[in-house]
């Protein structure tokens, strides 16, 4: 790779490449004279490569368009040689794709020719210096990488790099030492390919997919503080390491391309930590056992089975309960790990001690049993059946209740040998467990004796023989509205009765007859009364002597009140029926009338006595039931039935609803009939049908296609509700076929992609005008102009779309566009050649020393330069005017356009402000150019007093007017009517003319309304439909 030892204080040495001799020499002289660059030149890509082979340069400046080898081809050839010399494209081509390709091939900068000479070359010089500085910085980074490599090789922690497949691509010596594997055996392998056994902290295998580096690659997150145990296949000693895994990303990538892991050997620290943790586990197990609020002995034992594993660091455990004569052991529970591992077909729970193997020795010797070489015992001692869990180490202890062994606690397969400390911990835990079980069973026995009384729904009270309360349950307190027993205990039972005399009589009756039943009226604490059903009796001792009085109370107040409320409810229903203006009647299944409401009697002009017992149809002068009859249908169907019919007997349309009341067998016993007068409604419906018929004739005779479809609540478009004949003809479908279609069934993909924006406009404005394409039944496509309107119909949102075939119009537009394209191509080629020649001319003019020239020659040179600049601006104007109107008008944020235009100026002390937020204008894409020209006009002609340029808006009727004004010199009265004409002005005379042309494309007009001497004011009027205001904007002047 090409490198340079030149420092930032050197004069930069530049290679300039251009196949246009005039531009090449003029550019070299300008760079040498104005920026003190040391410039070599090359007239082609091949000669530039030859110079690069012989010389060293700080930067390369090349034109884009050159014969035989373009600037981008030269760039590619240089980079393929490993040369990273900064490369700047300096050309008149301004297309976006050229810029993108240049940077993709490794260009360091891009400067477009054709602008103002001094600023153009200042930008070129600045980009050269910036690129050179960046390259030198990159080389410094390489030196820093070297220092990092030294640290990597000498650090005490192990470091391993893996690619995205998990393959180890690099490791440092510390990793070799910690893992015990040579570096050449580490690299090129994954973790699962190494001769290592890896375990988790619980000694279970550590799957590769769960290891830190795998997780970091999968999740893209740092996996920190992972502890792993590692040992070689031929070595039982386990080494513990702490692992942090960090994913590495390339710019823009979502998934890591590598992961690096940092390994620390913590074997010594872990041994100390394990001992401390074990003691903490044992203390925690004892504390948790005493805090445990388990509701049963079984749940206590379930907790204990897992606690035994923790306090002894074992793999398996069980608890056996011993019968009173110590001849049989019942296994209460195995630890979950035993259940998962055991393969015995029929698992026993009851074992005879006489037939037991080695585990029965605890009962026989009444001492703990420790076996750290269980596998060495003969099978007769083990007495295991096929499928038993494999045992390597075993510890079993007895649990005593006095002199009797009540339980056995056993654990197995600790990773290290069991010791006396494990045995004592297990014994202490077993004794504590059994003590808690004994206490719990005692409490439960006492609890059950009191629970029945305390939980009774009846109020219960106990009093001494004098009637003083000694106990009440919660239900008693609730009946009398007390909160605490202390408020009741010690009071006389008589005080709880409204009638104290009756209470005294009841107490005496209990003393005499030993019991009493009846109703009482109680007086609550808040003064209210309750009706209670009382059952009281004496509590006798073993000799039959009364010791106390116990009474049970049931609150029947609600029952008594319900009886009263039923009477009141009947009165309310009667009032409700009489308040209904429709006729409500009650009939028997044979049509005999039971009763009517007030409206019914008034409609018939009869009293209740004249109606009851008669058939309903007889009351209107008929001999037989009406046909159809709602009551007959309701009886036949066994459910509510409604009909509408005209009744000639009374000259009205009626809606008749009959609802049968069924008995337990599902047969009608009574029928409730509701008669509603709908005569006015029927007349309105007839008028509506006539109106709809007139609308349908207009709808079907329209020449444009018309579609109606529903807009759902989630703003999705449903099927067509209605289409006219023109729509069927246009698409080639029958009326029935088209009604089976949805909106998107007749649209192309591009229309579907634009649908969300159109839907939002419909919802916000109620209408939308747009162009689209429709697909006929035969698959052919044709363009349409759509005018869509959103309105509500029968409670649903409906879209009415009027579609016009614009095939002929599009064909004409296409012909015009093709002709314009050819003219633009010709104009673009000619304009590029002229601008290149003008650029060279201006370079030579600017580089001519003028101090020794005569005034006349200097003046002539000045005029030549001014004419050349004017020609250059006019040529550029032809480009702007050429593209005017070629692109479709679009909705544009006026505030954003103003900001983008103003950001192109260095306004210095002059402030530029705007209050145009929330406004969108439908205009040519060159709208930003209009704002740019108006700001430029203010800066050029505002004069010394110019201090502010301001943009704001107001409304005028249905139009919007947005304004750009300044506080400068203003416009003379005689210029106001001419200022928008072509060629008028002190600069090119095209800026304001072009602005007016751009605005006129979408119907906007611009006028100057400022005051001479006070500032210019340009008002742009936007007609209705060409602007949109945000929801927070009000139609008033904003400024």
VOMI-145457 format. One record per residue (C-alpha): z, y, x. Coordinates in steps of 0.5 Angstrom, whole numbers, plus 500, padded with zeros to 3 digits. Each point is the difference from the previous one (the first is absolute). Layout:
BEGIN
ATOM  up north east
ATOM   Z     Y    X
...
//
This chain:
BEGIN
ATOM  up north east
ATOM 500   500  500
ATOM 498   507  503
ATOM 506   504  501
ATOM 501   507  503
ATOM 506   503  505
ATOM 498   507  498
ATOM 506   504  498
ATOM 500   505  493
ATOM 500   506  505
ATOM 493   498  503
ATOM 494   503  497
ATOM 497   495  496
ATOM 494   497  502
ATOM 495   499  494
ATOM 493   496  499
ATOM 496   503  495
ATOM 494   496  497
ATOM 495   503  495
ATOM 492   498  500
ATOM 498   507  498
ATOM 500   504  506
ATOM 501   507  498
ATOM 506   498  496
ATOM 503   496  506
ATOM 499   506  505
ATOM 503   505  496
ATOM 506   496  498
ATOM 501   498  507
ATOM 500   508  502
ATOM 505   502  494
ATOM 505   494  502
ATOM 500   502  507
ATOM 500   508  499
ATOM 505   500  494
ATOM 505   494  501
ATOM 499   499  508
ATOM 498   493  499
ATOM 496   496  506
ATOM 494   497  496
ATOM 495   495  502
ATOM 494   499  495
ATOM 496   494  498
ATOM 494   500  496
ATOM 500   493  497
ATOM 505   494  499
ATOM 497   496  506
ATOM 501   506  505
ATOM 507   501  497
ATOM 502   493  502
ATOM 497   501  507
ATOM 504   506  501
ATOM 507   496  497
ATOM 498   495  505
ATOM 501   505  506
ATOM 505   505  498
ATOM 506   501  496
ATOM 501   504  494
ATOM 506   503  496
ATOM 495   500  494
ATOM 493   499  497
ATOM 497   504  495
ATOM 494   497  496
ATOM 495   502  495
ATOM 499   495  494
ATOM 492   500  499
ATOM 497   498  507
ATOM 494   496  501
ATOM 500   493  503
ATOM 508   500  500
ATOM 504   504  494
ATOM 507   503  502
ATOM 503   494  496
ATOM 496   495  504
ATOM 502   504  507
ATOM 507   499  497
ATOM 500   493  499
ATOM 497   498  507
ATOM 505   505  503
ATOM 506   496  497
ATOM 497   493  501
ATOM 500   502  508
ATOM 508   501  499
ATOM 500   507  501
ATOM 505   504  495
ATOM 497   507  502
ATOM 501   505  494
ATOM 494   500  496
ATOM 498   506  496
ATOM 494   500  495
ATOM 497   507  500
ATOM 494   501  495
ATOM 497   503  494
ATOM 501   494  496
ATOM 505   501  495
ATOM 500   494  495
ATOM 507   496  499
ATOM 497   493  502
ATOM 498   503  507
ATOM 507   502  501
ATOM 503   494  498
ATOM 495   495  504
ATOM 502   505  506
ATOM 507   499  499
ATOM 500   492  499
ATOM 496   499  507
ATOM 505   504  503
ATOM 498   507  500
ATOM 506   505  502
ATOM 497   506  496
ATOM 495   503  496
ATOM 497   507  500
ATOM 495   503  495
ATOM 494   505  503
ATOM 498   505  496
ATOM 506   505  499
ATOM 502   506  503
ATOM 499   499  508
ATOM 507   502  502
ATOM 504   497  495
ATOM 495   494  501
ATOM 501   499  507
ATOM 508   502  500
ATOM 500   494  496
ATOM 496   495  504
ATOM 504   502  506
ATOM 507   499  497
ATOM 498   493  498
ATOM 498   499  507
ATOM 506   502  503
ATOM 504   496  494
ATOM 496   493  501
ATOM 501   501  508
ATOM 508   501  499
ATOM 500   494  495
ATOM 497   495  505
ATOM 505   502  505
ATOM 505   499  496
ATOM 498   493  498
ATOM 500   498  508
ATOM 507   503  500
ATOM 502   495  495
ATOM 497   494  504
ATOM 504   502  506
ATOM 506   499  495
ATOM 498   493  497
ATOM 501   498  507
ATOM 507   502  501
ATOM 501   497  493
ATOM 497   493  503
ATOM 505   501  506
ATOM 506   500  495
ATOM 497   495  496
ATOM 500   495  506
ATOM 508   502  502
ATOM 504   501  494
ATOM 505   495  498
ATOM 498   499  493
ATOM 495   495  498
ATOM 493   503  497
ATOM 495   496  497
ATOM 493   502  497
ATOM 496   496  495
ATOM 494   501  497
ATOM 499   500  492
ATOM 499   493  500
ATOM 507   499  503
ATOM 497   498  507
ATOM 504   503  506
ATOM 496   504  504
ATOM 505   503  505
ATOM 507   499  502
ATOM 505   503  506
ATOM 504   496  505
ATOM 506   501  496
ATOM 497   496  494
ATOM 498   495  505
ATOM 508   499  502
ATOM 503   501  493
ATOM 495   495  497
ATOM 500   495  506
ATOM 492   499  500
ATOM 496   503  505
ATOM 495   505  498
ATOM 494   496  501
ATOM 502   495  495
ATOM 502   506  495
ATOM 494   504  500
ATOM 494   497  495
ATOM 505   497  496
ATOM 504   501  493
ATOM 507   499  499
ATOM 499   493  497
ATOM 496   498  506
ATOM 506   501  505
ATOM 505   494  502
ATOM 505   504  496
ATOM 505   498  494
ATOM 501   506  497
ATOM 506   501  495
ATOM 503   505  495
ATOM 507   502  500
ATOM 502   495  495
ATOM 497   495  505
ATOM 495   498  495
ATOM 493   500  503
ATOM 496   507  501
ATOM 493   499  497
ATOM 495   504  504
ATOM 498   504  493
ATOM 507   503  500
ATOM 501   502  507
ATOM 500   507  502
ATOM 493   501  503
ATOM 497   496  494
ATOM 503   504  495
ATOM 499   507  504
ATOM 492   498  500
ATOM 500   498  493
ATOM 504   506  497
ATOM 498   505  505
ATOM 508   502  500
ATOM 505   500  506
ATOM 504   494  500
ATOM 506   501  503
ATOM 507   497  502
ATOM 497   493  499
ATOM 505   494  504
ATOM 496   494  502
ATOM 503   494  504
ATOM 495   496  504
ATOM 500   494  504
ATOM 496   495  504
ATOM 498   493  497
ATOM 503   497  506
ATOM 507   504  500
ATOM 505   501  495
ATOM 503   506  502
ATOM 498   506  496
ATOM 498   507  502
ATOM 501   506  495
ATOM 496   506  500
ATOM 499   506  497
ATOM 493   502  497
ATOM 497   507  498
ATOM 493   499  498
ATOM 495   507  499
ATOM 493   500  497
ATOM 495   504  504
ATOM 494   503  496
ATOM 494   503  502
ATOM 498   507  497
ATOM 498   500  492
ATOM 502   492  500
ATOM 504   498  495
ATOM 502   493  503
ATOM 503   499  507
ATOM 495   498  506
ATOM 506   497  504
ATOM 507   500  500
ATOM 505   500  506
ATOM 507   497  500
ATOM 506   502  504
ATOM 505   494  502
ATOM 507   501  502
ATOM 505   494  502
ATOM 506   500  496
ATOM 502   493  501
ATOM 507   502  503
ATOM 501   505  495
ATOM 499   495  495
ATOM 505   495  502
ATOM 505   506  500
ATOM 498   502  493
ATOM 500   493  497
ATOM 507   499  501
ATOM 502   507  497
ATOM 495   499  494
ATOM 504   493  499
ATOM 507   503  500
ATOM 497   505  495
ATOM 497   495  496
ATOM 506   496  499
ATOM 504   506  498
ATOM 495   502  495
ATOM 500   494  497
ATOM 507   500  499
ATOM 500   507  497
ATOM 494   498  496
ATOM 504   494  497
ATOM 506   504  498
ATOM 496   505  497
ATOM 495   496  496
ATOM 500   501  493
ATOM 497   493  498
ATOM 501   498  493
ATOM 501   492  502
ATOM 502   495  505
ATOM 493   498  501
ATOM 497   507  502
ATOM 506   500  505
ATOM 498   494  503
ATOM 493   502  500
ATOM 502   506  504
ATOM 504   496  505
ATOM 494   495  501
ATOM 496   505  503
ATOM 506   504  503
ATOM 502   493  504
ATOM 493   501  503
ATOM 501   507  503
ATOM 507   499  503
ATOM 498   494  504
ATOM 493   502  501
ATOM 497   493  497
ATOM 494   498  497
ATOM 503   495  494
ATOM 506   500  496
ATOM 504   496  494
ATOM 506   501  496
ATOM 503   493  498
ATOM 506   500  494
ATOM 505   495  501
ATOM 503   496  494
ATOM 507   500  499
ATOM 501   493  504
ATOM 496   502  505
ATOM 495   494  499
ATOM 494   504  498
ATOM 496   506  502
ATOM 495   504  495
ATOM 496   504  504
ATOM 500   507  497
ATOM 494   503  503
ATOM 495   499  506
ATOM 498   506  504
ATOM 493   502  498
ATOM 497   498  507
ATOM 503   493  498
ATOM 496   500  494
ATOM 494   502  503
ATOM 500   495  506
ATOM 503   494  496
ATOM 495   495  498
ATOM 505   495  497
ATOM 496   497  494
ATOM 507   499  496
ATOM 505   505  502
ATOM 507   498  498
ATOM 506   505  499
ATOM 506   495  499
ATOM 502   496  506
ATOM 505   495  501
ATOM 505   501  506
ATOM 500   493  502
ATOM 493   499  501
ATOM 499   507  504
ATOM 497   501  507
ATOM 503   504  505
ATOM 501   506  495
ATOM 505   496  497
ATOM 505   500  506
ATOM 502   507  498
ATOM 504   497  494
ATOM 502   494  504
ATOM 503   504  506
ATOM 501   506  496
ATOM 498   504  506
ATOM 494   504  501
ATOM 494   497  503
ATOM 495   503  506
ATOM 494   496  502
ATOM 495   503  505
ATOM 496   494  501
ATOM 499   497  493
ATOM 493   497  502
ATOM 504   495  505
ATOM 504   497  494
ATOM 497   493  498
ATOM 497   500  493
ATOM 506   496  498
ATOM 505   506  501
ATOM 495   505  497
ATOM 498   496  494
ATOM 494   504  498
ATOM 495   498  495
ATOM 492   501  502
ATOM 498   508  499
ATOM 507   503  502
ATOM 500   506  503
ATOM 500   500  508
ATOM 507   501  503
ATOM 501   502  507
ATOM 507   503  500
ATOM 505   499  494
ATOM 507   504  498
ATOM 504   498  494
ATOM 507   502  498
ATOM 505   498  495
ATOM 503   506  495
ATOM 507   498  498
ATOM 504   502  493
ATOM 507   498  502
ATOM 500   493  503
ATOM 493   498  497
ATOM 493   501  502
ATOM 496   504  495
ATOM 494   501  503
ATOM 495   499  506
ATOM 496   506  504
ATOM 495   497  504
ATOM 494   504  505
ATOM 495   497  504
ATOM 495   502  505
ATOM 503   506  504
ATOM 495   502  505
ATOM 506   499  505
ATOM 506   495  500
ATOM 505   501  495
ATOM 507   502  503
ATOM 507   500  498
ATOM 499   508  498
ATOM 495   497  495
ATOM 504   495  497
ATOM 506   505  499
ATOM 496   505  497
ATOM 497   495  495
ATOM 507   498  498
ATOM 503   507  499
ATOM 494   501  496
ATOM 501   494  496
ATOM 507   501  499
ATOM 499   507  498
ATOM 494   498  495
ATOM 505   495  497
ATOM 506   505  499
ATOM 495   505  496
ATOM 497   494  496
ATOM 508   498  498
ATOM 501   507  498
ATOM 494   501  496
ATOM 501   494  496
ATOM 507   502  498
ATOM 498   507  498
ATOM 494   497  496
ATOM 505   496  496
ATOM 505   506  498
ATOM 493   504  499
ATOM 498   495  494
ATOM 506   500  497
ATOM 500   508  499
ATOM 492   500  499
ATOM 500   497  493
ATOM 504   506  497
ATOM 498   505  504
ATOM 492   499  499
ATOM 501   499  492
ATOM 496   505  496
ATOM 506   500  495
ATOM 506   505  501
ATOM 506   496  502
ATOM 507   502  501
ATOM 507   497  502
ATOM 506   503  497
ATOM 508   498  501
ATOM 503   498  493
ATOM 502   507  499
ATOM 493   502  500
ATOM 499   504  507
ATOM 494   498  503
ATOM 500   497  507
ATOM 493   498  501
ATOM 493   502  497
ATOM 493   498  502
ATOM 494   505  502
ATOM 497   499  493
ATOM 507   502  497
ATOM 499   507  504
ATOM 493   501  498
ATOM 502   499  492
ATOM 505   505  501
ATOM 496   505  505
ATOM 505   499  505
ATOM 498   500  508
ATOM 506   497  503
ATOM 505   494  498
ATOM 506   505  502
ATOM 498   504  494
ATOM 502   495  496
ATOM 505   495  503
ATOM 507   501  497
ATOM 498   503  494
ATOM 502   498  493
ATOM 494   496  496
ATOM 502   504  494
ATOM 497   506  503
ATOM 493   497  500
ATOM 500   500  493
ATOM 498   505  495
ATOM 505   498  495
ATOM 506   498  504
ATOM 504   497  494
ATOM 494   495  500
ATOM 501   499  507
ATOM 508   498  500
ATOM 498   496  494
ATOM 495   496  504
ATOM 505   499  506
ATOM 506   497  495
ATOM 495   495  497
ATOM 498   498  507
ATOM 507   499  502
ATOM 501   496  493
ATOM 493   496  499
ATOM 499   500  508
ATOM 493   503  498
ATOM 496   505  496
ATOM 492   502  498
ATOM 497   506  497
ATOM 497   506  501
ATOM 503   507  502
ATOM 498   507  501
ATOM 501   502  508
ATOM 502   507  502
ATOM 496   501  507
ATOM 502   505  505
ATOM 495   505  498
ATOM 503   500  493
ATOM 494   496  497
ATOM 501   494  496
ATOM 497   493  500
ATOM 501   494  496
ATOM 502   493  504
ATOM 500   493  498
ATOM 507   498  503
ATOM 502   493  501
ATOM 508   499  503
ATOM 505   495  502
ATOM 506   498  503
ATOM 500   498  508
ATOM 505   494  500
ATOM 504   497  506
ATOM 500   492  501
ATOM 506   500  495
ATOM 496   504  494
ATOM 504   506  501
ATOM 496   506  499
ATOM 499   504  507
ATOM 495   505  498
ATOM 494   502  496
ATOM 493   500  501
ATOM 495   503  496
ATOM 492   500  500
ATOM 496   506  497
ATOM 493   500  498
ATOM 497   507  498
ATOM 496   500  494
ATOM 499   507  499
ATOM 493   500  501
ATOM 499   495  495
ATOM 503   504  495
ATOM 496   506  502
ATOM 494   496  499
ATOM 501   498  493
ATOM 501   508  499
ATOM 494   501  504
ATOM 496   495  496
ATOM 501   504  494
ATOM 498   507  503
ATOM 494   497  503
ATOM 497   498  493
ATOM 501   507  498
ATOM 497   503  506
ATOM 494   495  499
ATOM 499   502  493
ATOM 500   507  502
ATOM 495   499  505
ATOM 495   496  495
ATOM 501   506  495
ATOM 498   505  506
ATOM 493   496  501
ATOM 494   504  497
ATOM 496   493  500
ATOM 502   495  494
ATOM 504   495  503
ATOM 502   494  495
ATOM 503   493  500
ATOM 497   494  497
ATOM 501   493  499
ATOM 495   495  502
ATOM 497   500  492
ATOM 499   507  501
ATOM 506   502  496
ATOM 503   507  502
ATOM 507   500  502
ATOM 500   507  501
ATOM 496   506  503
ATOM 502   507  504
ATOM 501   506  496
ATOM 492   502  502
ATOM 498   493  497
ATOM 504   502  493
ATOM 497   507  500
ATOM 493   498  502
ATOM 500   495  494
ATOM 504   505  495
ATOM 505   494  499
ATOM 507   499  500
ATOM 503   494  504
ATOM 502   496  493
ATOM 493   501  498
ATOM 497   497  507
ATOM 505   494  502
ATOM 497   493  498
ATOM 493   503  499
ATOM 494   497  504
ATOM 498   506  505
ATOM 493   500  497
ATOM 502   500  493
ATOM 503   507  502
ATOM 493   503  501
ATOM 497   497  494
ATOM 497   493  503
ATOM 501   493  497
ATOM 499   497  507
ATOM 501   501  507
ATOM 496   505  504
ATOM 494   497  504
ATOM 501   500  506
ATOM 508   500  499
ATOM 504   502  507
ATOM 506   496  496
ATOM 496   494  499
ATOM 498   500  507
ATOM 507   501  503
ATOM 503   494  496
ATOM 494   495  502
ATOM 500   502  507
ATOM 508   501  501
ATOM 499   506  504
ATOM 499   508  499
ATOM 493   502  497
ATOM 496   506  499
ATOM 494   502  496
ATOM 497   506  498
ATOM 497   501  493
ATOM 497   505  494
ATOM 504   499  494
ATOM 496   503  494
ATOM 506   499  496
ATOM 503   506  503
ATOM 494   503  503
ATOM 503   500  508
ATOM 499   496  506
ATOM 506   496  502
ATOM 502   497  507
ATOM 505   494  497
ATOM 504   496  505
ATOM 504   494  498
ATOM 506   497  504
ATOM 503   493  498
ATOM 507   499  501
ATOM 501   493  502
ATOM 506   495  499
ATOM 502   494  504
ATOM 494   496  499
ATOM 495   505  501
ATOM 499   501  493
ATOM 499   508  497
ATOM 506   502  496
ATOM 498   507  499
ATOM 495   505  502
ATOM 500   507  502
ATOM 494   504  498
ATOM 498   507  502
ATOM 494   504  497
ATOM 498   506  504
ATOM 495   504  497
ATOM 494   501  505
ATOM 495   504  495
ATOM 499   506  504
ATOM 499   495  507
ATOM 495   497  496
ATOM 496   506  499
ATOM 501   503  507
ATOM 497   493  503
ATOM 494   501  495
ATOM 499   507  503
ATOM 501   497  507
ATOM 495   495  499
ATOM 494   505  498
ATOM 502   504  506
ATOM 499   494  505
ATOM 493   498  496
ATOM 498   507  502
ATOM 502   500  507
ATOM 497   493  501
ATOM 493   502  498
ATOM 501   506  505
ATOM 503   496  505
ATOM 494   494  499
ATOM 494   506  500
ATOM 502   503  507
ATOM 495   500  505
ATOM 505   499  506
ATOM 504   493  501
ATOM 507   501  497
ATOM 506   496  502
ATOM 507   499  497
ATOM 505   496  504
ATOM 508   500  500
ATOM 504   503  506
ATOM 506   495  501
ATOM 507   502  502
ATOM 499   498  507
ATOM 494   505  500
ATOM 495   494  501
ATOM 494   500  495
ATOM 499   495  495
ATOM 494   497  496
ATOM 495   504  496
ATOM 503   502  493
ATOM 493   503  497
ATOM 493   501  503
ATOM 494   503  497
ATOM 493   498  499
ATOM 498   504  506
ATOM 505   496  504
ATOM 497   494  498
ATOM 493   502  502
ATOM 502   503  506
ATOM 503   493  503
ATOM 496   495  496
ATOM 506   497  497
ATOM 501   499  492
ATOM 506   504  497
ATOM 504   493  500
ATOM 499   499  507
ATOM 502   506  502
ATOM 506   501  497
ATOM 502   493  504
ATOM 500   504  506
ATOM 504   505  504
ATOM 499   507  503
ATOM 499   496  507
ATOM 495   495  498
ATOM 495   505  499
ATOM 502   504  507
ATOM 498   499  507
ATOM 505   499  506
ATOM 499   507  502
ATOM 502   502  493
ATOM 506   496  500
ATOM 503   503  506
ATOM 499   507  497
ATOM 504   498  494
ATOM 507   502  502
ATOM 498   507  502
ATOM 496   501  493
ATOM 506   497  496
ATOM 505   505  503
ATOM 495   505  498
ATOM 500   498  493
ATOM 507   499  500
ATOM 502   507  503
ATOM 494   504  497
ATOM 498   496  494
ATOM 493   500  502
ATOM 495   498  506
ATOM 493   501  501
ATOM 497   495  506
ATOM 494   496  502
ATOM 500   493  500
ATOM 495   493  499
ATOM 500   495  495
ATOM 498   493  500
ATOM 495   497  495
ATOM 501   493  497
ATOM 494   498  504
ATOM 503   503  506
ATOM 496   506  502
ATOM 504   506  501
ATOM 499   508  498
ATOM 503   506  501
ATOM 504   504  495
ATOM 504   506  499
ATOM 506   499  496
ATOM 504   505  496
ATOM 507   497  499
ATOM 506   503  495
ATOM 507   497  499
ATOM 503   500  493
ATOM 505   497  496
ATOM 498   495  494
ATOM 505   496  496
ATOM 505   501  505
ATOM 496   497  506
ATOM 496   504  505
ATOM 493   500  500
ATOM 494   502  504
ATOM 493   502  497
ATOM 495   500  505
ATOM 493   503  499
ATOM 495   497  505
ATOM 493   503  502
ATOM 495   496  504
ATOM 498   505  506
ATOM 495   495  503
ATOM 494   505  500
ATOM 505   506  503
ATOM 502   495  505
ATOM 493   498  502
ATOM 498   508  501
ATOM 507   501  504
ATOM 498   495  505
ATOM 493   502  501
ATOM 503   507  501
ATOM 505   497  505
ATOM 495   496  504
ATOM 496   506  501
ATOM 506   505  502
ATOM 502   494  505
ATOM 493   500  504
ATOM 500   508  500
ATOM 507   500  503
ATOM 498   495  505
ATOM 495   504  502
ATOM 504   506  500
ATOM 506   497  504
ATOM 495   498  506
ATOM 497   507  500
ATOM 507   503  500
ATOM 503   496  505
ATOM 494   501  505
ATOM 501   508  499
ATOM 508   500  501
ATOM 499   496  506
ATOM 495   505  503
ATOM 504   506  498
ATOM 506   497  503
ATOM 497   500  507
ATOM 498   507  499
ATOM 507   502  498
ATOM 502   497  506
ATOM 496   503  505
ATOM 501   507  497
ATOM 507   499  500
ATOM 500   498  507
ATOM 496   506  503
ATOM 504   505  504
ATOM 499   507  497
ATOM 504   504  504
ATOM 494   502  505
ATOM 495   501  494
ATOM 498   506  498
ATOM 502   503  493
ATOM 494   499  497
ATOM 499   492  502
ATOM 507   499  498
ATOM 499   503  493
ATOM 494   496  499
ATOM 504   493  502
ATOM 505   502  495
ATOM 495   501  495
ATOM 496   493  502
ATOM 507   497  499
ATOM 502   503  494
ATOM 493   498  497
ATOM 501   493  502
ATOM 507   499  497
ATOM 497   503  494
ATOM 494   495  500
ATOM 506   494  501
ATOM 504   502  494
ATOM 494   501  496
ATOM 498   493  502
ATOM 507   497  499
ATOM 499   503  493
ATOM 494   497  498
ATOM 504   493  501
ATOM 506   502  495
ATOM 495   503  495
ATOM 495   493  501
ATOM 506   496  498
ATOM 502   504  494
ATOM 500   497  493
ATOM 498   493  504
ATOM 507   497  498
ATOM 503   499  494
ATOM 505   505  497
ATOM 507   497  501
ATOM 507   502  498
ATOM 504   503  505
ATOM 507   503  501
ATOM 499   507  501
ATOM 507   501  504
ATOM 498   495  505
ATOM 493   503  501
ATOM 503   507  501
ATOM 505   497  505
ATOM 494   496  504
ATOM 496   506  500
ATOM 505   505  503
ATOM 502   495  505
ATOM 494   501  504
ATOM 502   507  501
ATOM 504   503  506
ATOM 503   506  495
ATOM 505   503  505
ATOM 504   505  496
ATOM 496   499  494
ATOM 504   496  495
ATOM 496   495  495
ATOM 503   498  494
ATOM 498   496  493
ATOM 503   499  494
ATOM 495   495  497
ATOM 504   493  500
ATOM 499   496  494
ATOM 492   502  499
ATOM 494   495  501
ATOM 493   503  499
ATOM 494   496  499
ATOM 495   503  505
ATOM 495   498  506
ATOM 504   497  506
ATOM 498   506  504
ATOM 506   504  496
ATOM 504   501  506
ATOM 494   503  503
ATOM 500   506  495
ATOM 508   501  501
ATOM 498   500  508
ATOM 495   505  499
ATOM 504   505  496
ATOM 506   499  505
ATOM 495   502  505
ATOM 497   506  497
ATOM 507   503  499
ATOM 502   498  508
ATOM 493   503  502
ATOM 500   507  495
ATOM 507   501  498
ATOM 501   505  506
ATOM 507   502  504
ATOM 504   500  493
ATOM 499   493  498
ATOM 506   496  500
ATOM 500   495  494
ATOM 495   496  497
ATOM 502   497  493
ATOM 498   494  496
ATOM 502   499  492
ATOM 498   499  493
ATOM 500   502  493
ATOM 497   498  493
ATOM 495   504  496
ATOM 499   497  493
ATOM 498   493  501
ATOM 497   502  508
ATOM 504   500  506
ATOM 500   505  505
ATOM 502   499  507
ATOM 500   506  505
ATOM 500   501  508
ATOM 502   507  502
ATOM 502   504  506
ATOM 504   507  501
ATOM 494   502  505
ATOM 495   505  500
ATOM 496   497  494
ATOM 493   501  497
ATOM 496   506  499
ATOM 498   501  493
ATOM 493   500  502
ATOM 500   494  503
ATOM 504   496  494
ATOM 494   498  496
ATOM 496   498  507
ATOM 505   496  504
ATOM 498   494  497
ATOM 493   500  502
ATOM 496   497  505
ATOM 500   504  507
ATOM 505   505  498
ATOM 506   501  505
ATOM 501   502  507
ATOM 501   493  503
ATOM 494   495  497
ATOM 500   502  493
ATOM 500   493  498
ATOM 508   498  499
ATOM 501   503  493
ATOM 493   498  498
ATOM 501   493  501
ATOM 507   500  497
ATOM 497   503  493
ATOM 495   495  501
ATOM 505   494  501
ATOM 504   503  494
ATOM 494   500  495
ATOM 499   493  501
ATOM 506   498  495
ATOM 499   507  496
ATOM 505   504  504
ATOM 499   507  501
ATOM 503   505  505
ATOM 500   508  500
ATOM 504   505  505
ATOM 505   504  496
ATOM 504   503  505
ATOM 501   508  501
ATOM 497   503  506
ATOM 505   502  506
ATOM 505   495  496
ATOM 497   493  502
ATOM 495   495  497
ATOM 501   496  494
ATOM 496   494  499
ATOM 500   497  493
ATOM 497   493  498
ATOM 500   499  493
ATOM 500   492  498
ATOM 497   498  493
ATOM 504   496  495
ATOM 500   492  502
ATOM 499   502  508
ATOM 507   500  502
ATOM 506   496  498
ATOM 508   503  501
ATOM 506   496  502
ATOM 505   498  494
ATOM 505   505  503
ATOM 495   506  500
ATOM 500   505  494
ATOM 493   504  498
ATOM 503   507  503
ATOM 498   504  507
ATOM 504   497  506
ATOM 500   504  506
//
